[in-house]
Amino acid sequence: MRIELPWIIPKLHAHAKGHWWEKSDATKVARNNARLTALNLLNRKQITRIEGQAAVTYRFYIPDMRQRDEANMIQACKPYIDGIADAGLILGDHWKVLSTAGVVVELCRENPRVVLEIRPV
């Protein structure tokens, strides 16, 4: 399955500065956005649930050529993965269920976004 989501907002990064509730609000919005997107795709039968183990490939379409840390970008996607699990598309996000299959980073100034490709293992 392939789920396209908005580019990661800076407040979702692990090293983001500011009060904890600022990150909390951003996390809730991102998680809910991923859940609603996943449910919409599921209802339209564009994706199906994965009942067992799954692997995710993170595709980051970055807005500029700034040097970015792949590990930090993956960590900032945690609310997205949680939202997808909330929608019931995967059984969870713990190590027994979900693994990382790969990371791809490409420049896309016109439409920066995150695409999560999740497949059964």
All heavy atoms as an XYZ file, in Angstrom:
975
protein
N       0.837     -1.173      0.000
C       0.000      0.000      0.000
C       0.881      1.234      0.000
O       2.001      1.198      0.491
C      -0.948     -0.024      1.189
C      -0.369      0.410      2.516
S      -1.549      0.438      3.854
C      -1.405     -1.221      4.432
N       0.372      2.289     -0.547
C       1.114      3.547     -0.684
C       0.242      4.669     -0.114
O      -0.878      4.880     -0.586
C       1.422      3.760     -2.162
C       2.213      4.974     -2.480
C       2.454      5.014     -3.994
N       2.970      6.286     -4.403
C       4.244      6.550     -4.626
N       5.136      5.600     -4.497
N       4.630      7.753     -4.981
N       0.781      5.389      0.863
C       0.046      6.471      1.501
C       0.867      7.748      1.402
O       1.990      7.817      1.889
C      -0.269      6.143      2.974
C      -1.090      4.864      3.053
C      -0.998      7.300      3.643
C      -1.325      4.355      4.439
N       0.287      8.752      0.750
C       0.966     10.031      0.558
C       0.470     11.020      1.605
O      -0.739     11.217      1.774
C       0.681     10.549     -0.843
C       1.483     11.770     -1.197
C       1.355     12.142     -2.661
O       1.457     11.244     -3.526
O       1.155     13.347     -2.924
N       1.425     11.654      2.290
C       1.107     12.575      3.381
C       1.891     13.875      3.223
O       2.879     13.915      2.485
C       1.445     11.910      4.721
C       0.605     10.653      5.016
C       1.274      9.793      6.058
C      -0.789     11.054      5.444
N       1.469     14.924      3.928
C       2.165     16.215      3.813
C       3.611     16.137      4.304
O       3.967     15.262      5.099
C       1.358     17.144      4.720
C       0.062     16.473      4.939
C       0.312     15.005      4.801
N       4.408     17.072      3.831
C       5.792     17.180      4.287
C       5.800     17.364      5.803
O       4.901     17.963      6.385
C       6.488     18.337      3.576
C       7.897     18.528      4.036
C       8.407     19.624      4.646
C       8.964     17.589      3.945
N       9.736     19.429      4.931
C      10.099     18.176      4.518
C       9.070     16.294      3.437
C      11.326     17.528      4.603
C      10.291     15.645      3.512
C      11.397     16.262      4.088
N       6.822     16.879      6.446
C       6.958     16.899      7.904
C       7.133     18.335      8.398
O       8.016     19.047      7.921
C       8.197     16.096      8.333
C       8.175     14.703      7.724
C       8.302     16.034      9.836
C       9.530     14.048      7.689
N       6.319     18.731      9.354
C       6.504     20.068      9.917
C       7.640     20.015     10.949
O       7.832     19.004     11.624
C       5.200     20.638     10.518
C       4.692     19.777     11.671
C       4.126     20.772      9.461
C       3.575     20.418     12.435
N       8.405     21.079     11.064
C       9.584     21.077     11.934
C       9.302     20.716     13.394
O      10.151     20.133     14.059
C      10.113     22.513     11.825
C       9.644     22.978     10.497
C       8.309     22.314     10.298
N       8.124     21.021     13.901
C       7.813     20.732     15.302
C       7.801     19.237     15.606
O       7.857     18.837     16.766
C       6.467     21.340     15.689
C       6.505     22.844     15.783
C       5.169     23.402     16.164
C       5.217     24.911     16.156
N       3.945     25.521     16.448
N       7.713     18.394     14.583
C       7.679     16.947     14.805
C       9.059     16.337     14.987
O       9.175     15.182     15.395
C       6.953     16.251     13.647
C       5.474     16.558     13.523
C       4.892     15.852     12.306
C       4.714     16.152     14.775
N      10.097     17.091     14.717
C      11.447     16.548     14.866
C      11.800     16.396     16.339
O      11.359     17.163     17.192
C      12.467     17.447     14.162
C      12.371     17.354     12.676
N      12.917     16.327     11.954
C      11.764     18.150     11.769
C      12.661     16.493     10.675
N      11.952     17.599     10.539
N      12.612     15.403     16.627
C      12.994     15.097     18.013
C      13.708     16.265     18.696
O      13.578     16.454     19.898
C      13.882     13.862     18.041
N      14.442     17.041     17.927
C      15.217     18.132     18.509
C      14.516     19.477     18.416
O      15.147     20.522     18.601
C      16.584     18.213     17.818
C      17.329     16.924     17.872
N      17.752     16.348     19.036
C      17.691     16.067     16.881
C      18.356     15.212     18.776
N      18.322     15.010     17.478
N      13.239     19.476     18.143
C      12.488     20.720     18.017
C      12.477     21.464     19.351
O      12.296     20.877     20.409
C      11.065     20.438     17.553
N      12.678     22.752     19.276
C      12.682     23.591     20.476
C      11.257     24.066     20.765
O      10.396     24.047     19.905
C      13.578     24.807     20.240
C      14.979     24.459     19.823
C      15.902     24.424     20.996
C      17.342     24.317     20.566
N      17.886     23.007     20.578
N      11.033     24.477     21.984
C       9.730     25.016     22.351
C       9.082     24.202     23.452
O       9.612     23.208     23.928
N       7.912     24.647     23.837
C       7.152     24.003     24.904
C       6.605     22.669     24.416
O       6.283     22.508     23.246
C       6.011     24.946     25.334
C       5.448     24.609     26.674
N       4.455     23.671     26.826
C       5.744     25.057     27.906
C       4.155     23.571     28.108
N       4.919     24.415     28.784
N       6.468     21.719     25.344
C       6.034     20.371     24.972
C       4.659     20.357     24.309
O       4.388     19.562     23.430
C       6.025     19.439     26.187
C       5.008     19.814     27.231
C       5.217     20.601     28.328
C       3.646     19.433     27.276
N       4.060     20.747     29.046
C       3.062     20.023     28.419
C       2.829     18.655     26.466
C       1.735     19.861     28.760
C       1.502     18.486     26.810
C       0.968     19.084     27.952
N       3.770     21.279     24.706
C       2.413     21.241     24.139
C       2.387     21.665     22.678
O       1.488     21.292     21.936
C       1.419     22.045     24.967
C       1.742     23.490     25.152
C       2.394     24.064     26.200
C       1.436     24.557     24.248
N       2.518     25.419     26.008
C       1.931     25.746     24.823
C       0.797     24.626     23.021
C       1.809     26.982     24.200
C       0.677     25.862     22.402
C       1.183     27.012     23.000
N       3.382     22.449     22.249
C       3.460     22.804     20.831
C       3.711     21.557     19.990
O       3.098     21.357     18.948
C       4.560     23.829     20.588
C       4.273     25.189     21.174
C       5.436     26.150     21.013
O       6.430     25.791     20.344
O       5.354     27.254     21.556
N       4.608     20.715     20.462
C       4.885     19.461     19.764
C       3.694     18.517     19.892
O       3.352     17.792     18.960
C       6.148     18.801     20.308
C       6.554     17.583     19.535
C       7.896     17.049     19.962
C       8.293     15.881     19.093
N       9.615     15.397     19.393
N       3.036     18.547     21.028
C       1.881     17.681     21.254
C       0.760     17.988     20.264
O       0.169     17.081     19.681
C       1.370     17.865     22.689
O       0.182     17.155     22.901
N       0.477     19.263     20.075
C      -0.568     19.656     19.117
C      -0.203     19.231     17.699
O      -1.036     18.694     16.964
C      -0.799     21.172     19.162
C      -1.543     21.612     20.415
O      -2.111     20.743     21.108
O      -1.563     22.825     20.685
N       1.055     19.458     17.304
C       1.499     19.078     15.965
C       1.433     17.562     15.784
O       1.048     17.069     14.713
C       2.923     19.579     15.718
N       1.777     16.825     16.818
C       1.736     15.360     16.770
C       0.299     14.875     16.588
O       0.033     13.982     15.765
C       2.349     14.761     18.049
O       3.717     15.180     18.138
C       2.282     13.255     18.046
N      -0.627     15.457     17.328
C      -2.040     15.068     17.209
C      -2.584     15.341     15.808
O      -3.297     14.511     15.240
C      -2.882     15.808     18.253
C      -2.682     15.321     19.659
C      -3.465     16.170     20.642
C      -3.092     15.820     22.069
N      -3.689     16.730     23.033
N      -2.238     16.483     15.259
C      -2.706     16.842     13.918
C      -2.146     15.867     12.885
O      -2.876     15.359     12.031
C      -2.329     18.303     13.576
C      -2.542     18.596     12.101
C      -3.136     19.270     14.430
N      -0.845     15.586     12.955
C      -0.213     14.679     11.990
C      -0.782     13.265     12.115
O      -1.058     12.604     11.108
C       1.299     14.660     12.197
N      -0.958     12.804     13.344
C      -1.495     11.451     13.562
C      -2.910     11.337     13.010
O      -3.252     10.363     12.342
C      -1.460     11.140     15.063
C      -1.874      9.746     15.417
C      -1.669      9.478     16.896
N      -1.957      8.110     17.230
C      -1.460      7.483     18.285
N      -0.632      8.112     19.098
N      -1.771      6.226     18.523
N      -3.740     12.326     13.288
C      -5.119     12.315     12.811
C      -5.177     12.421     11.285
O      -5.990     11.755     10.642
C      -5.921     13.436     13.463
C      -7.402     13.265     13.231
O      -7.965     12.197     13.436
N      -8.038     14.329     12.787
N      -4.304     13.229     10.709
C      -4.248     13.374      9.254
C      -3.916     12.024      8.608
O      -4.555     11.622      7.627
C      -3.210     14.425      8.870
C      -3.214     14.736      7.396
O      -4.031     14.252      6.635
N      -2.278     15.564      6.978
N      -2.941     11.320      9.150
C      -2.565     10.009      8.608
C      -3.704      9.002      8.776
O      -3.991      8.219      7.868
C      -1.307      9.505      9.291
N      -4.366      9.036      9.924
C      -5.486      8.111     10.172
C      -6.614      8.351      9.176
O      -7.130      7.418      8.552
C      -6.000      8.272     11.609
C      -7.118      7.305     11.978
C      -7.590      7.535     13.405
N      -8.197      8.836     13.580
C      -9.464      9.129     13.273
N     -10.255      8.208     12.769
N      -9.939     10.345     13.470
N      -6.995      9.621      9.003
C      -8.085      9.943      8.073
C      -7.717      9.630      6.625
O      -8.554      9.128      5.865
C      -8.478     11.406      8.227
C      -9.134     11.781      9.558
C      -9.362     13.281      9.634
C     -10.413     11.014      9.776
N      -6.485      9.911      6.250
C      -6.027      9.586      4.891
C      -6.083      8.087      4.660
O      -6.578      7.619      3.626
C      -4.592     10.114      4.658
O      -4.594     11.532      4.830
C      -4.090      9.761      3.270
N      -5.599      7.321      5.619
C      -5.598      5.862      5.499
C      -7.021      5.311      5.435
O      -7.320      4.443      4.603
C      -4.841      5.244      6.669
N      -7.898      5.810      6.292
C      -9.290      5.333      6.273
C      -9.981      5.685      4.960
O     -10.761      4.885      4.431
C     -10.065      5.920      7.458
C      -9.719      5.335      8.824
C     -10.418      6.117      9.931
C     -10.077      3.859      8.891
N      -9.704      6.867      4.431
C     -10.274      7.271      3.152
C      -9.823      6.328      2.032
O     -10.630      5.878      1.220
C      -9.889      8.714      2.841
C     -10.544      9.227      1.585
O     -11.670      8.862      1.261
N      -9.852     10.077      0.869
N      -8.531      6.026      1.986
C      -8.009      5.103      0.970
C      -8.587      3.703      1.148
O      -8.899      3.022      0.172
C      -6.483      5.057      1.030
C      -5.754      6.333      0.605
C      -4.271      6.234      0.929
C      -5.960      6.609     -0.873
N      -8.754      3.288      2.389
C      -9.324      1.970      2.682
C     -10.786      1.910      2.245
O     -11.212      0.940      1.597
C      -9.203      1.669      4.177
C      -9.659      0.304      4.649
C      -8.782     -0.791      4.048
C      -9.610      0.228      6.168
N     -11.556      2.927      2.559
C     -12.974      2.967      2.180
C     -13.168      2.993      0.671
O     -14.153      2.463      0.160
C     -13.673      4.175      2.817
C     -13.843      4.014      4.314
O     -13.837      2.898      4.831
N     -13.962      5.118      5.019
N     -12.227      3.611     -0.032
C     -12.298      3.657     -1.493
C     -11.651      2.425     -2.127
O     -11.521      2.352     -3.339
C     -11.636      4.931     -2.004
C     -12.472      6.144     -1.598
C     -11.886      7.502     -1.850
N     -10.915      7.607     -2.906
C     -10.018      8.587     -3.004
N      -9.988      9.524     -2.086
N      -9.176      8.642     -3.993
N     -11.235      1.483     -1.268
C     -10.634      0.210     -1.696
C      -9.363      0.401     -2.518
O      -9.056     -0.395     -3.392
C     -11.647     -0.640     -2.454
C     -12.932     -0.860     -1.679
C     -13.490     -2.220     -1.921
C     -14.826     -2.417     -1.243
N     -14.860     -2.401      0.163
N      -8.615      1.466     -2.211
C      -7.349      1.707     -2.884
C      -6.194      1.037     -2.153
O      -5.107      0.913     -2.710
C      -7.104      3.205     -3.022
C      -8.094      3.861     -3.964
C      -7.868      5.345     -4.085
O      -7.551      6.024     -3.112
N      -8.061      5.863     -5.285
N      -6.432      0.647     -0.902
C      -5.449     -0.094     -0.122
C      -6.185     -1.147      0.696
O      -7.413     -1.080      0.845
C      -4.632      0.821      0.820
C      -5.548      1.587      1.787
C      -3.761      1.796      0.032
C      -4.804      2.408      2.820
N      -5.444     -2.116      1.209
C      -6.029     -3.152      2.057
C      -5.221     -3.291      3.344
O      -4.049     -2.899      3.394
C      -6.058     -4.524      1.339
O      -4.721     -4.869      0.974
C      -6.936     -4.471      0.098
N      -5.835     -3.866      4.349
C      -5.174     -4.093      5.631
C      -4.084     -5.161      5.483
O      -4.220     -6.076      4.684
C      -6.184     -4.547      6.671
C      -7.105     -3.466      7.129
C      -8.027     -3.976      8.245
N      -8.695     -2.881      8.882
C      -9.836     -2.356      8.447
N     -10.436     -2.843      7.391
N     -10.383     -1.337      9.080
N      -3.071     -5.033      6.312
C      -2.031     -6.051      6.387
C      -2.203     -6.747      7.737
O      -2.101     -6.111      8.782
C      -0.625     -5.436      6.251
C      -0.476     -4.783      4.878
C       0.449     -6.498      6.483
C       0.822     -4.035      4.682
N      -2.482     -8.037      7.706
C      -2.819     -8.774      8.926
C      -1.603     -9.312      9.686
O      -1.729     -9.716     10.826
C      -3.764     -9.932      8.585
C      -5.103     -9.471      8.031
C      -5.893     -8.599      8.999
O      -5.783     -8.780     10.235
O      -6.610     -7.708      8.520
N      -0.449     -9.349      9.065
C       0.744     -9.876      9.736
C       1.841     -8.835      9.794
O       1.587     -7.641      9.903
N       3.067     -9.317      9.687
C       4.210     -8.420      9.711
C       4.240     -7.563      8.449
O       3.777     -7.985      7.395
C       5.502     -9.219      9.819
C       5.652     -9.935     11.144
C       6.942    -10.726     11.191
O       7.381    -11.282     10.196
N       7.555    -10.767     12.364
N       4.813     -6.379      8.608
C       4.885     -5.435      7.490
C       6.234     -4.732      7.499
O       6.922     -4.679      8.518
C       3.760     -4.413      7.598
N       6.586     -4.197      6.348
C       7.809     -3.402      6.216
C       7.444     -2.094      5.526
O       6.631     -2.074      4.609
C       8.848     -4.156      5.402
N       8.047     -1.018      5.985
C       7.749      0.304      5.426
C       8.990      0.879      4.746
O      10.090      0.793      5.265
C       7.215      1.273      6.511
C       8.217      1.499      7.622
C       6.818      2.612      5.904
N       8.767      1.424      3.564
C       9.791      2.201      2.877
C       9.359      3.659      2.964
O       8.235      4.001      2.606
C       9.920      1.784      1.396
O      10.322      0.411      1.348
C      10.951      2.644      0.666
N      10.242      4.475      3.499
C       9.986      5.905      3.637
C      10.505      6.604      2.394
O      11.682      6.490      2.065
C      10.705      6.468      4.865
C      10.219      5.909      6.172
C      10.757      4.738      6.695
C       9.234      6.565      6.895
C      10.322      4.228      7.904
C       8.797      6.063      8.113
C       9.340      4.893      8.606
O       8.904      4.390      9.811
N       9.636      7.335      1.703
C      10.042      8.131      0.545
C       9.820      9.599      0.902
O       8.689     10.026      1.118
C       9.224      7.763     -0.689
C       9.521      6.378     -1.193
C       8.844      6.117     -2.542
N       9.351      4.899     -3.103
C      10.445      4.804     -3.837
N      11.145      5.880     -4.115
N      10.845      3.643     -4.307
N      10.917     10.325      0.993
C      10.870     11.733      1.342
C      11.132     12.558      0.093
O      12.176     12.419     -0.544
C      11.916     12.065      2.407
C      11.699     11.335      3.702
C      12.475     10.236      4.035
C      10.712     11.744      4.578
C      12.273      9.557      5.229
C      10.498     11.075      5.775
C      11.284      9.980      6.101
N      10.191     13.396     -0.264
C      10.347     14.328     -1.373
C      10.591     15.698     -0.748
O       9.645     16.372     -0.331
C       9.103     14.293     -2.266
C       8.944     12.934     -2.918
C       8.187     11.931     -2.315
C       9.583     12.647     -4.110
C       8.062     10.675     -2.900
C       9.463     11.393     -4.705
C       8.705     10.415     -4.093
O       8.584      9.176     -4.672
N      11.860     16.050     -0.653
C      12.280     17.217      0.127
C      12.107     18.523     -0.662
O      12.190     18.526     -1.882
C      13.732     17.057      0.612
C      14.698     16.899     -0.562
C      13.833     15.870      1.563
C      16.162     16.831     -0.167
N      11.849     19.639      0.054
C      11.576     20.910     -0.618
C      12.814     21.670     -1.079
O      12.711     22.598     -1.868
C      10.836     21.708      0.447
C      11.335     21.163      1.740
C      11.604     19.704      1.491
N      13.995     21.296     -0.567
C      15.218     22.012     -0.911
C      16.416     21.076     -0.726
O      16.253     19.947     -0.300
C      15.367     23.274     -0.057
C      15.254     22.976      1.427
O      15.847     21.970      1.896
O      14.575     23.729      2.135
N      17.591     21.577     -1.034
C      18.794     20.744     -0.976
C      19.517     20.820      0.371
O      20.662     20.413      0.487
C      19.758     21.140     -2.113
C      19.244     20.771     -3.491
S      18.927     18.991     -3.672
C      20.581     18.349     -3.588
N      18.838     21.317      1.385
C      19.437     21.367      2.715
C      19.829     19.957      3.165
O      19.106     18.994      2.893
C      18.417     21.963      3.685
C      19.036     22.669      4.851
C      17.982     23.346      5.680
N      17.414     22.344      6.582
C      16.177     22.364      7.021
N      15.341     23.291      6.635
N      15.750     21.442      7.836
N      20.944     19.844      3.835
C      21.366     18.529      4.325
C      20.410     18.097      5.429
O      20.170     18.834      6.377
C      22.797     18.577      4.835
C      23.798     18.803      3.735
C      25.225     18.797      4.252
O      25.482     18.698      5.436
N      26.162     18.917      3.336
N      19.887     16.888      5.282
C      18.921     16.372      6.248
C      19.354     15.003      6.718
O      19.902     14.221      5.953
C      17.529     16.278      5.618
C      16.995     17.623      5.160
C      15.740     17.463      4.320
N      15.380     18.709      3.683
C      14.658     19.661      4.270
N      14.217     19.500      5.484
N      14.392     20.771      3.620
N      19.069     14.697      7.943
C      19.409     13.418      8.553
C      18.245     12.451      8.326
O      17.121     12.706      8.773
C      19.651     13.655     10.046
C      20.117     12.427     10.786
O      19.621     11.324     10.488
O      20.945     12.572     11.695
N      18.507     11.339      7.643
C      17.444     10.373      7.354
C      16.800      9.837      8.633
O      15.583      9.671      8.703
C      17.982      9.203      6.532
C      18.258      9.544      5.097
C      18.771      8.358      4.299
O      18.945      7.260      4.871
O      18.990      8.518      3.098
N      17.618      9.573      9.641
C      17.080      9.033     10.901
C      16.112     10.020     11.546
O      15.076      9.621     12.084
C      18.216      8.690     11.861
N      16.432     11.309     11.485
C      15.540     12.320     12.057
C      14.243     12.423     11.262
O      13.165     12.625     11.835
C      16.222     13.684     12.117
C      17.283     13.740     13.190
O      17.307     12.923     14.097
N      18.177     14.703     13.078
N      14.329     12.290      9.939
C      13.116     12.347      9.122
C      12.215     11.152      9.431
O      10.996     11.301      9.531
C      13.466     12.405      7.631
C      14.065     13.733      7.212
S      14.197     13.964      5.417
C      15.416     12.753      4.972
N      12.816      9.979      9.597
C      12.027      8.787      9.948
C      11.364      8.993     11.303
O      10.173      8.719     11.476
C      12.905      7.524      9.951
C      13.349      7.182      8.538
C      12.157      6.350     10.584
C      14.399      6.089      8.474
N      12.109      9.497     12.281
C      11.564      9.709     13.625
C      10.410     10.697     13.589
O       9.410     10.526     14.288
C      12.685     10.201     14.557
C      12.273     10.379     16.000
C      11.551     11.675     16.277
O      11.780     12.690     15.626
N      10.653     11.651     17.232
N      10.504     11.710     12.746
C       9.434     12.709     12.649
C       8.162     12.119     12.036
O       7.083     12.701     12.172
C       9.906     13.911     11.844
N       8.274     10.966     11.379
C       7.112     10.294     10.780
C       6.378      9.391     11.775
O       5.377      8.767     11.417
C       7.541      9.466      9.572
S       7.941     10.460      8.140
N       6.844      9.331     13.009
C       6.209      8.473     14.020
C       4.708      8.738     14.147
O       3.916      7.794     14.177
C       6.928      8.657     15.354
C       6.313      7.933     16.526
C       6.726      6.487     16.557
C       6.307      5.833     17.863
N       5.099      5.026     17.738
N       4.253      9.996     14.196
C       2.800     10.219     14.265
C       2.065      9.675     13.039
O       0.924      9.219     13.155
C       2.674     11.742     14.351
C       3.985     12.225     14.857
C       5.002     11.248     14.333
N       2.701      9.715     11.874
C       2.076      9.161     10.675
C       1.886      7.648     10.821
O       0.816      7.118     10.527
C       2.924      9.450      9.435
C       2.900     10.881      8.952
C       3.894     11.355      8.111
C       1.887     11.770      9.305
C       3.879     12.660      7.631
C       1.866     13.069      8.841
C       2.868     13.508      7.997
O       2.835     14.792      7.529
N       2.915      6.967     11.286
C       2.826      5.518     11.472
C       1.770      5.195     12.526
O       0.969      4.264     12.366
C       4.194      4.923     11.860
C       5.207      5.126     10.721
C       4.077      3.462     12.241
C       4.894      4.379      9.438
N       1.737      5.964     13.606
C       0.724      5.750     14.652
C      -0.685      5.928     14.090
O      -1.592      5.160     14.409
C       0.938      6.716     15.818
C       2.181      6.395     16.635
O       2.682      5.255     16.548
O       2.655      7.287     17.354
N      -0.881      6.931     13.255
C      -2.193      7.162     12.646
C      -2.611      6.024     11.739
O      -3.775      5.625     11.714
N      -1.655      5.473     11.000
C      -1.949      4.335     10.126
C      -2.315      3.113     10.957
O      -3.249      2.376     10.618
C      -0.753      4.076      9.189
C      -0.640      5.232      8.184
C      -0.882      2.739      8.473
C       0.665      5.253      7.414
N      -1.621      2.926     12.071
C      -1.976      1.825     12.983
C      -3.347      2.078     13.616
O      -4.154      1.147     13.756
C      -0.908      1.664     14.064
N      -3.645      3.327     13.979
C      -4.962      3.674     14.535
C      -6.087      3.330     13.556
O      -7.175      2.935     13.960
C      -5.049      5.171     14.862
C      -4.161      5.592     16.016
O      -3.663      4.719     16.751
O      -3.948      6.815     16.162
N      -5.803      3.481     12.263
C      -6.803      3.180     11.233
C      -6.982      1.677     11.031
O      -7.894      1.257     10.325
C      -6.402      3.844      9.915
N      -6.111      0.878     11.653
C      -6.217     -0.571     11.548
C      -5.583     -1.156     10.295
O      -5.826     -2.318      9.963
N      -4.755     -0.388      9.615
C      -4.131     -0.902      8.395
C      -2.969     -1.830      8.684
O      -2.638     -2.691      7.880
C      -3.669      0.245      7.507
C      -4.785      1.120      6.959
C      -4.222      2.186      6.048
C      -5.800      0.285      6.200
N      -2.325     -1.624      9.831
C      -1.273     -2.524     10.288
C      -1.595     -2.881     11.736
O      -2.357     -2.177     12.409
C       0.128     -1.892     10.171
C       0.210     -0.543     10.902
C       0.528     -1.738      8.704
C       1.589      0.099     10.887
N      -1.028     -3.978     12.213
C      -1.356     -4.468     13.555
C      -0.728     -3.637     14.667
O      -1.114     -3.768     15.818
C      -0.919     -5.926     13.696
C      -1.627     -6.909     12.766
C      -1.049     -8.309     12.934
C      -3.126     -6.916     13.040
N       0.222     -2.828     14.345
C       0.897     -1.998     15.334
C       2.170     -1.450     14.745
O       2.441     -1.621     13.554
N       2.971     -0.834     15.603
C       4.222     -0.285     15.101
C       5.422     -0.782     15.893
O       6.513     -0.251     15.780
C       4.175      1.240     15.089
C       4.054      1.833     16.480
O       3.767      1.088     17.436
O       4.251      3.052     16.622
N       5.235     -1.825     16.689
C       6.353     -2.351     17.471
C       7.215     -3.275     16.612
O       6.839     -3.672     15.511
C       5.847     -3.051     18.735
C       4.856     -4.133     18.465
N       5.225     -5.416     18.149
C       3.500     -4.115     18.435
C       4.152     -6.151     17.953
N       3.083     -5.373     18.120
N       8.364     -3.638     17.133
C       9.377     -4.361     16.364
C       8.924     -5.730     15.871
O       9.458     -6.242     14.887
C      10.660     -4.485     17.173
C      10.515     -5.321     18.421
C      10.107     -4.881     19.663
C      10.759     -6.710     18.555
N      10.081     -5.924     20.546
C      10.488     -7.075     19.899
C      11.181     -7.707     17.684
C      10.631     -8.362     20.379
C      11.320     -9.000     18.166
C      11.051     -9.314     19.501
N       7.950     -6.347     16.513
C       7.482     -7.656     16.051
C       6.577     -7.545     14.825
O       6.341     -8.525     14.145
C       6.728     -8.378     17.164
C       7.607     -8.862     18.284
C       6.804     -9.654     19.290
C       7.680    -10.190     20.388
N       6.913    -10.985     21.359
N       6.068     -6.365     14.570
C       5.107     -6.178     13.481
C       5.676     -5.361     12.326
O       5.504     -5.717     11.169
C       3.822     -5.486     14.012
C       2.871     -5.168     12.878
C       3.148     -6.347     15.052
N       6.372     -4.272     12.626
C       6.775     -3.328     11.582
C       8.292     -3.162     11.543
O       8.917     -2.935     12.582
C       6.112     -1.969     11.826
C       6.228     -0.952     10.699
C       5.497     -1.434      9.448
C       5.663      0.385     11.140
N       8.847     -3.271     10.361
C      10.282     -3.038     10.177
C      10.473     -1.993      9.080
O       9.553     -1.695      8.320
C      10.996     -4.339      9.808
O      10.502     -4.847      8.589
N      11.681     -1.464      9.007
C      12.004     -0.487      7.982
C      12.649     -1.208      6.807
O      13.648     -1.902      6.971
C      12.966      0.586      8.536
O      12.335      1.234      9.638
C      13.324      1.611      7.478
N      12.062     -1.039      5.637
C      12.580     -1.684      4.427
C      13.578     -0.798      3.707
O      14.459     -1.295      3.017
C      11.431     -2.047      3.487
N      13.433      0.507      3.855
C      14.358      1.403      3.174
C      13.956      2.856      3.287
O      12.869      3.182      3.772
N      14.850      3.705      2.815
C      14.624      5.148      2.820
C      15.079      5.689      1.468
O      16.163      5.360      0.992
C      15.423      5.847      3.942
C      15.201      7.354      3.918
C      15.080      5.272      5.295
N      14.231      6.505      0.854
C      14.551      7.150     -0.414
C      14.330      8.646     -0.211
O      13.302      9.047      0.333
C      13.642      6.626     -1.551
C      13.925      7.351     -2.848
C      13.796      5.117     -1.703
N      15.293      9.445     -0.641
C      15.176     10.898     -0.532
C      15.377     11.495     -1.921
O      16.377     11.197     -2.577
C      16.206     11.479      0.454
C      16.045     12.989      0.565
C      16.093     10.817      1.821
N      14.415     12.307     -2.352
C      14.490     12.967     -3.656
C      14.045     14.419     -3.512
O      13.224     14.735     -2.657
C      13.572     12.270     -4.669
C      13.963     10.856     -5.000
C      13.023     10.209     -5.995
O      12.400     10.936     -6.802
O      12.904      8.976     -5.954
N      14.551     15.257     -4.372
C      14.165     16.663     -4.385
C      12.853     16.833     -5.145
O      12.677     16.281     -6.224
C      15.262     17.502     -5.064
C      14.972     18.993     -5.207
C      14.883     19.662     -3.839
C      16.055     19.647     -6.059
N      11.922     17.599     -4.562
C      10.674     17.939     -5.241
C      10.200     19.282     -4.689
O       9.408     19.333     -3.747
C       9.613     16.858     -5.046
S       8.115     17.194     -5.987
N      10.707     20.347     -5.254
C      10.401     21.694     -4.759
C       8.913     22.030     -4.862
O       8.363     22.728     -4.027
C      11.203     22.721     -5.537
C      12.692     22.637     -5.330
C      13.418     23.728     -6.120
N      14.820     23.440     -6.299
C      15.764     23.704     -5.394
N      15.429     24.223     -4.242
N      17.026     23.426     -5.652
N       8.249     21.533     -5.903
C       6.852     21.884     -6.154
C       5.881     21.192     -5.199
O       4.816     21.738     -4.902
C       6.453     21.505     -7.587
C       7.277     22.124     -8.679
C       8.618     21.403     -8.878
O       8.674     20.169     -8.739
O       9.608     22.088     -9.155
N       6.215     19.990     -4.753
C       5.278     19.226     -3.927
C       6.028     18.384     -2.888
O       6.058     17.162     -2.980
C       4.411     18.328     -4.822
C       3.356     17.583     -4.033
O       2.996     17.963     -2.928
N       2.861     16.504     -4.603
N       6.641     19.039     -1.887
C       7.321     18.256     -0.852
C       6.298     17.418     -0.086
O       5.194     17.886      0.217
C       7.984     19.302      0.035
C       7.290     20.576     -0.264
C       6.701     20.474     -1.635
N       6.663     16.177      0.180
C       5.720     15.267      0.824
C       6.456     14.043      1.337
O       7.633     13.849      1.073
C       4.638     14.846     -0.167
C       5.177     14.060     -1.343
C       4.203     14.045     -2.508
N       4.666     13.256     -3.626
C       5.541     13.658     -4.551
N       6.092     14.842     -4.468
N       5.887     12.857     -5.548
N       5.710     13.214      2.049
C       6.197     11.928      2.529
C       5.291     10.859      1.943
O       4.077     10.982      2.009
C       6.158     11.853      4.079
C       6.576     10.484      4.562
C       7.014     12.948      4.699
N       5.885      9.840      1.370
C       5.110      8.709      0.866
C       5.573      7.473      1.630
O       6.770      7.163      1.648
C       5.298      8.513     -0.653
C       4.546      7.276     -1.122
C       4.839      9.749     -1.407
N       4.639      6.826      2.285
C       4.928      5.599      3.016
C       4.450      4.422      2.194
O       3.260      4.333      1.875
C       4.243      5.619      4.382
C       4.610      6.815      5.280
C       3.796      6.779      6.557
C       6.086      6.827      5.592
N       5.353      3.544      1.843
C       5.013      2.330      1.114
C       5.117      1.176      2.102
O       6.206      0.857      2.568
C       5.953      2.132     -0.070
C       5.819      3.213     -1.116
C       6.836      3.083     -2.235
O       7.774      2.269     -2.136
O       6.687      3.815     -3.226
N       3.988      0.583      2.399
C       3.940     -0.501      3.386
C       3.518     -1.776      2.686
O       2.524     -1.804      1.974
C       2.972     -0.144      4.527
C       3.352      1.214      5.135
C       2.983     -1.223      5.600
C       2.372      1.753      6.137
N       4.292     -2.814      2.913
C       3.992     -4.096      2.274
C       4.077     -5.223      3.292
O       4.793     -5.127      4.283
C       4.959     -4.357      1.116
C       6.397     -4.434      1.534
C       7.316     -4.809      0.394
N       8.703     -4.787      0.822
C       9.299     -5.700      1.568
N       8.628     -6.743      2.003
N      10.571     -5.583      1.904
N       3.343     -6.322      3.040
C       3.444     -7.469      3.942
C       4.820     -8.127      3.846
O       5.448     -8.097      2.792
C       2.356     -8.416      3.445
C       1.753     -7.811      2.246
C       2.398     -6.503      1.984
N       5.241     -8.729      4.915
C       6.525     -9.449      4.940
C       6.221    -10.935      5.033
O       5.424    -11.362      5.813
C       7.385     -9.009      6.133
C       8.654     -9.830      6.209
C       7.713     -7.543      6.022
